Structures are given as C-alpha cells and as structure tokens.
Amino acid sequence: MKTWIFQGNPKRFKLDEYLIENKEIVWAIKQKHFLNDVQVGDTVFMWRSDAGKKGSGGVVARTTVTGKPMVCTISPAYWTSPVDASKELPRVPLHIEELALEGNHLDRNFIKNNEIFSDLSILKMSNGTNWLLSNSHAEELNRLWQDRISKLSLIPYEIPRPVPVSRKREFVSYSEQHRREVIYEYLFNGNTHRWIDENILELNPEWSRGYQAMGILHHLGLKNDYKGLFKGLSVAEAITILEQECAESPADYNLFVSIILELGAIVNKEVDSYFSEESSQDIQAEEMKEYPEGKIAYILHKKRERNSKLIKDAKGVFISKYGRLYCEACDFDFQKVYGDRGIDFIEGHHKKLLSEMDKNETTKIEDIAMLCSNCHRMVHRKPLISVEELKQLMKKWKGTN
C-alpha cells in the first residue's frame, strides 16, 4: 500500500470544517499520472497549508482510500469561491481515521526540522495537491502521527456536570430531528442560541432571542460550559467520553443518560448495551416516549443546506411571488392565526427525497415547498405522497366539510 499527502488551502477551501463535519470525504487528484496509482487501502495524510497564518500548516488528519477516483464536486458550502465550487474534477473517496486540527496537528516546521524529511517534496514545492511519499518518508510520518495521536488520547476532557432545568415546553415543542440538530450545533460547532434559533429552528431571532434553543439545551442540562465542548471530535467520540464519565462517577449517571441517548440517535448508535434496558425505558418514558431514531447523514445534509441559507432564500422568493407565507397544501397562514408570533414562520419541504438524490446533487429553491407543520408531517408519513397529492386531499376534505 502507498502513502500520500493531499493538501488543502484554507484561503480557498474550508478544510477544517469539511474534516470536522464529514467522516467520509473526497479529494481532487490533480496530477493525472496519479489517477491509476491511487488504490483502495492507501493511506492519505491531509495537509493544511499555512495560507498566511504562520504555524497553522501541517498534517491535520490521517485518512484511508475507500474507492476509485470519480468525477464530482464538493458542496459549495465549503468553498470561498463559486468558481472553485463548480469545478468537476476526478476525486478519490477517503475515510477519516483520526483528526488533529490546529494546535494539535503535526506542524510544518516540526516536520521540516526532522532530517529524514530534508528532501520531502511538499516542503520544497508547496504549490500542489498530491504527493506520493517514499517508503522512508511514509514510515517516519506514520510514526510521528501515531505518537501525536497517542498523546492526544491522554489529554483529559473536563466534563462539567449537567444542570437540567425544567424547560420541557420548548423540548417537546420541536421534532426529534430539530432537537438533535440544536444539540449538535451547540456541542460540536459552538454556535450561539440566537444562531441556532435562526438557522436550525428557522425562527425570527428578533423575537426568539435564542430562548427556544436555550430551552431545549437547558432541559438536558447543557449550559455555557458545554458550548463547543466537543469541537473537533466525532459524535461517537463524544459518546465514549460521556460514557467514561458515567463509569468514573456513577452518581452522575442520571444526569448524562439523556444526553448520551440523544447523541446515540444522531449517529444511529446503540447505547442500550451500556445503559440497562429498564433505565433507558424510564428515561424515554419521561421524554413522552419519543424514542431516538435518526441518522447523521440526514441531519448533516440538512445542516449544510441551512448554512447556505437555502430555506431562508426559498422563503424570500415565495414572499416576493405571493406576498406572504402560507402552506401550499392547506393554505394555513401562521401570521394570520398567531399574529406577530407567526411572522415569517413556515417549514421548508424538500420535494425530492434525499434517498433519490445523487451523491453530489444540489438542491435548488424551486425544489422547496412551503408547508405548515401538520402537512409537512403528512407528506413524510408512509406511504409517502407529493405536495400536490396532499393538496388534492385537502381540497376534497374542504369540499365535504
């Protein structure tokens, strides 16, 4: 098996975000003579260029090649230039094994001062994307990386004790999917309550002021010390840390169990093997029997789209076209019914199922329908129906009532 270095320039591509938010990634092969050389099972070290920020360059991740190169794009959300985002290039699929981002990475100068790397190509010709390493370079870089990762694993995580607050009203007002997106954004991306209200719960931040997200988080005991606590970690790694905390402090078991169950649902991970079935059922019963069911692929896909303000833009286009927001199936108007509290509120429905979309297919504004909460749930109820089919059902119902 070969060992490679693939480089990313953070001035053009949000490398850190891309690595944090995705376990499976793709990367361009720009040197055509390498297209047939890259093989499944090869090791690829991801190299972050300095990009004018001294000390930030170097190796930030170890990945493994999982497939053959394919022509595709990467989501525009990670590019700083629309021109780069539109480029279709041969890209190889990679699985991220470990991350060691800025502050923990193998610094460029640290590598440069190692005499084994005196003739390392990327140190001499930094303008490039792909480098094939010699056996000596590969062996030494693997050694340094494993040494760095083993030291990072010894760094203790200071986990604050959750302090749950009775904010059940906000917690049960939103779907499981929304709750878990709120939790993910707060713990792993460190976003504020107001940002989450606007971008995840799609609320007007001027009146919500972050209170809805805060209520959901405080109900689980996730307060200020938890903001961005797991930045740079995967959800599975965070679960392991919390499980270890429970093992070391059994008295705090009931404080952590709800959080772990929510995180377990995000990655579709079974956590009942750690917690007794009886205790899990008790906790779930207290949460109105809303059993965790969720897959991270769906959650992260929606989050990336919201980062590009797809739903917000779709609402704006709808208002400019029809003068107001209303449900396209039943004509319900939140503002008419709820007054100021209902201003700008509606749910955006993706007409095309994610399961039917190609891996790198993008979503357009015309692919979004405006639906009230009830109609949104009805079109997603199996057997699935289209917005137009639901609209016809509503017309039939209105005609007989």
N, C-alpha and C positions, 0 to 999 in steps of 0.2 A: 504494500500500500504506500502511496505517496503522501507527502505533507506539503501544504501550500500556505501562502499568506495572501489574503484578499484584503484590499484597502478601501476605506470609505473616507470621503472628505465631508466633515460636518458643515462646511460652508454651503455645500450643495445638497447634502442628504442628512436627515436627522437620524444618524446611525444609532445613537444611544436609545432613542425612543423605539426605533424599529426592533432592536435586540430585546428590549425590556418587554414589549407588548406582544412579541411573537416567539413561539418556540420553534416553529417551522418557518424558514425564510428562503429567499432565493437571492443569488448574487450574479452579477454580469461576468461573463468570460469575454473580455475584450481582445485578448490575443488569440486570434483564430487558430493558431497552431496548437493551442492548449485544449481545444474543444474535444478532441479524441483522447487526450491524455488524462483528463479528469475522470475518475472511476468511483463507483459506489464503494463506500467504506474508507475513502481517503480522508485524512484529517485536514481541516482548514482553520487556520488562526485568523481571526478578524482583526485587522489593524486600523486603528483610528488615527488619521493624520493630525498634526498639530493645528493646522488651519489658523495660524496666527496666535494660538493660545499655548504658550510655552509650557511644557510639562504634561500636556494632556494627550500627547501622541503615544502610540504604542499598541501592544496587544491587549484587546479588551474581551475576547471570547474565544473559546475553542468549539468548533463545530465538526460535524461529520457529513460527508456527501451521501445523500439518500436516493439519488436518481440521476438520470442523464440530463444534460443541458436541454432547455426548451426555450423557444422564443416567447417572451411575455413581458409585461410591465409590472411595476411595483406601485401600490396605491399612491395617488398624488398627495395624500396627507403627509407623506414623509419627505417630499421634495420641496426645496425652496424655490425652484424654477419650474414653471409649467412646461417649458421646452424639454427639460430632462424627464419630467413625469410622463411625457407622451412617447418616449423612445421605447420601441420594441427591440429588445436585444436577447441574444442567447444567454439564459441564466440557469445556473445549476441549483437544485434544491438542497438545502442544508438543514440539519437538526442541531440546535444549540445544546451543547453538553454542559458548559459552565460559562458564567459571566463574571468578569472582574472589571467593572467600569471605573471611570476616572477616580483616582485616589487609591484604588486597589489594583489597577492594571499593571502590566509589565511595561514600565516607562521606556520610551525610545532611548533616552540617554543611558539608562541602566543596561539595556541590550547593547548599545553602541560601545560601552566600556568593557564589554566581555570580548576578549581577544579572539575567541572562536568565531565571532561574528565580524571580524575585521573586513571580510570580503562579502558580507551579506548585501545582496543586490538592492533591496529596498532602502538601505542606508546610503547607498551611493546614487541611486536614481529613484528619487521618491515619487516622481510622476508616473503613475501606473496603477493598474488594478490587480493583476495576478502575478504571483511569483511562485515558481516551483523550487522547493528547498532541497539542498544537497542532504545526504544522509547525516553528515556531521552537524549541520545546522538544525535539521529536524530533531535529532536526538537531544541536542542541548536545549532547544526551545521547549520541547516536551518536558524535559527535566525541570527547567525553570518554572514552567507553568504549573506543573503538579506541586512543586514546592510552594508556590504562591497560593494555590487553591487550598492546600492542606493547612496553611497558616490562617487563611481567611475563615476556615471552618472552625477554628479555635476561638475566634472573636465572639465573646458572649453578647447575646442580644438582651438588652434591658427591656423586659416586657412589663409595662405598667399594669396594675390590677384594673380590670374594667369596673366602672362605677355606673351600673344600669340606672336609668331614670324612667319613671312611668310615663312614657310617651307613646303608648300603644296606638293612639288615634292615628298619628302620622304613619306608624309602622304598618298598620293593616290597611291604610288608605291606598297603598300602591301595590302593584303586582310584584310577584317574587322576582321577576326579571329586573324590574326597576330598582328594587331594594338592593339586589346584588351588584348592579352597576354602580349604585351610590357607594356601597361598601368598597368596591374595587377602586373607584376613583379616589376615594379618601385615603385608603391604606397604602395603595401601590403607586399612585400618581401624585398624591399630596395636594389635590385640588380643594379649593375652599367650598364652604357650604353654599355660598351665593353662586359660584361657578357651576356646582352640581345641580342646583335648582334650575338654572337657566338651560344648561346643556344636556342634562340627563333627564330631569323631570319636566323639562320644557315649560317652565313657569316664568312669569314676568318677575325678574329679580327686584324690581322696584317695590312690589308689594310683598313678595315672598320673603325677601331679605335673607334667604338661606335657612329659614326656620324649618322647612319641610325636610331637607336633607339632615339638618341638625337633629330633628326629632327621631328620624329613622336610626341615625348613628347613636344617639344618646340612649335610645331604648335598649341597645345592646351594650352600652357602657363605653362606646368608642368616643372618647373626648380628645382634647387638644394633643395629648402626648402620643396619640395614635396616628396623627396626620402624617402621611408619608413614611410611616414606620417601616414598611416592607418595600420601600423603593429599591428597585434593582433585583428583587427576588421574584421567583415564580410563586404562584398561589400554592402549589404543592409544598414548596419550601417553607412558606409561612405557616401552613398547617402543621408541618413537622415541628417547627419551633414552638407553636402553641401547645401541641400535644406533649412536648418535652416539659413545658412549663407546668402542665397539669400533673405530670408524673412526679415532678420535683416538689410541687405544692398541692397535694390532694385536696386541701381545704378550699382551694380556689376553683375546684372542678366546675361547680355550677355557674361560675362567672364566665368561664371560657367556652363552655359546651355549645351555646347558641351561636357564637362567632364561628367556631370550627364547623358546625353544621352548615352555616351559610357559605363558608369558603369551600367546603366539600362539594356543595351543589354546583358552585361555579365551574369547578374542574371535573364535575361528574365523578367525584371520588367517593368510594365507600368509606365512611368513617365509623360506621356502627361496629366494626371489628375492634375498635379501640374503646368506644363507649358501650356500656351494656345496653342491650335492646330495650329493656324496661325503662332506663333513664332517658334514652333518646325519645321514646314514645311519650314520656311525660313532658319533656321539653316541647315536643312538636304539638302536643295537645294544647299546651299553654299558648302556643302561637296560632291558635284557631285551626290546627291540623293542616297547615299549609306546608305539605311535605316538600323538601328540596328536590327540584328537578330542573336541571339546567346544564347547558354545555357551553364551555368557554368560547368555542368558535362563534356561536351566535352572538354572545354578549360583546366580544371584542369587535366583531364585524360592525355591530350597531354603533359601538363607541367610535370607531374610525369614521363612520359616516357622519356622526354628530360633530366630530371635530371639524369636518369640512362644512358644517352648518347646512347640510342638505335639507333637513326638516324645516329649519328656520327660513331658508330661501324658498322652499316649496310653499310655505305659508304666505310669504310675501307675494309670490306670484299669484296665488289663489285670491288674496285680498285685492290686488290690483285688477284682477279679471272680474271678480264678482262683488267687490265692495265690502265683503265681510267673510268671516269664517263660519262654516256650518258643515254638518255631516252630509256627505254626498249620498248616503243611503237613506237616512230618515229625516233629513233637514233640521235636525236639532241644532240650536244656536246657544252656546254656553253663555254668551254675554246677555242675550235676551232673557234667559232664565235666571242667571246668577248675578247680573249686574256687573259692577267693576271687577268682582272676583273672577268672572268668566272671560275677561278681556284677553284676546289672543290665545285662548286655550282651545286646542283640538289635538287629536292624535294623528300622527302621520303613518299611513299603512303602506307597506311595500307591496305593490301589486304582483310582483314576480317573486315567487318563493326563493329563499336563499339556496335551498337544495337544488333548484333548477338552474342556478346561475353558474356560469363558467368560473374557474378559479380567479381569473383576473378581470372579470366583467365588472364594469362600473354601473352605478345607479344614477339615473337622470331624474330631474324634477318631475317630468311627466310620468315617471314610474311610481310617484307617491300620490295616494288618495287621502283626503281629509275625512276622518271618521270619528264619531263620538266613541266613548269608551265601550258602551254596550255593543254597538255594531262592529267595533274592532275585534271584540272577543268572539262575536258570532261568525265572522268570516274565517277566523282561525280554528273554529271548532270543527272537528272531523265529522263527516266528510267535508273537506274544505270547499268553499264556494267563492265566486268572484264578487267584487263590489256591485257590479251590475245585477248579478243574480239576487243578491240581498236586497238591492233597491226594488226589484220587481216583487219580492216577497212583502216588502213594506207597503208598496202600492196596493197590493192585493188585500193586506190587512186593513189598511185605511179605508179601502172601498167597502169592506164588510162591517166596518165599525163606524 
